[in-house]
C-alpha cells in the first residue's frame, strides 16, 4: 500500500520566483492549491527511448495514469537536482549516468475533484543505463517509447497521462537537451 500524502515529508512552499516561503503538509497543499517546489525527470536509455511510468493505482492522485520517468518534491535542504536523482532511484531503481537541468515552469492543474497541483516544476533530462527496478508502491508498470510515439499517444488521448506530463514535454520540445537525449549512444535506435 502506498504511503498517504500525510505520511510524507513536508513540501517547500515558494513564490513565483522559486524563493522558499516555508514548509507545509503535502496533502493540505494539494487541497488548497498552494504553489510549491517540484521536480520532474524525463529519463532516456542508451537507444534514445524515453522511459515512462504508469503511476501506481494506490497513489493519492493521478493513480493509473502514464507519466514521465519520475517526479517528486525536494525535501528541506535538498537541491532540485539531488531530488531528481533521489526520485529516479526511489521510483524506478535507476541511477543517472547524466542529469541535465532543462527548464523550470509554473503550472496549476486539477488532479482530482478535490486536489490541485500548483507547482514550480524543475524539469530534468537524464540518461540511464540498466533496467528499471520500480518500486511497486509508486509505479504500476513502465515502458520505453520513442518521442514521436508518445507525442502521437498524447494527441490521441491525453487523459491517459498525468496533468503535468504534456505540459512539461511540450516545453522540452525544441530544446537541445531533449534532442541530445533522444539520440542513441550505442548505434541502436529508439524503436520502443
C-alpha positions, 0 to 999 in steps of 0.5 A, a space after each residue: 500500500 502506498 504511503 498517504 500524502 500525510 505520511 510524507 515529508 513536508 513540501 517547500 512552499 515558494 513564490 513565483 520566483 522559486 524563493 522558499 516561503 516555508 514548509 507545509 503538509 503535502 496533502 493540505 497543499 494539494 487541497 488548497 492549491 498552494 504553489 510549491 517546489 517540484 521536480 520532474 525527470 524525463 529519463 532516456 536509455 542508451 537507444 534514445 527511448 524515453 522511459 515512462 511510468 504508469 503511476 501506481 493505482 494506490 497513489 493519492 492522485 493521478 493513480 493509473 495514469 502514464 507519466 514521465 520517468 519520475 517526479 517528486 518534491 525536494 525535501 528541506 535542504 535538498 537541491 532540485 537536482 539531488 531530488 531528481 536523482 533521489 526520485 529516479 532511484 526511489 521510483 524506478 531503481 535507476 541511477 543517472 549516468 547524466 542529469 541535465 537541468 532543462 527548464 523550470 515552469 509554473 503550472 496549476 492543474 486539477 488532479 482530482 475533484 478535490 486536489 490541485 497541483 500548483 507547482 514550480 516544476 524543475 524539469 530534468 533530462 537524464 540518461 540511464 543505463 540498466 533496467 528499471 527496478 520500480 518500486 511497486 508502491 509508486 509505479 504500476 508498470 513502465 515502458 520505453 517509447 520513442 518521442 514521436 510515439 508518445 507525442 502521437 499517444 498524447 494527441 490521441 488521448 491525453 487523459 491517459 497521462 498525468 496533468 503535468 506530463 504534456 505540459 512539461 514535454 511540450 516545453 522540452 520540445 525544441 530544446 537541445 537537451 531533449 534532442 541530445 537525449 533522444 539520440 542513441 549512444 550505442 548505434 541502436 535506435 529508439 524503436 520502443 
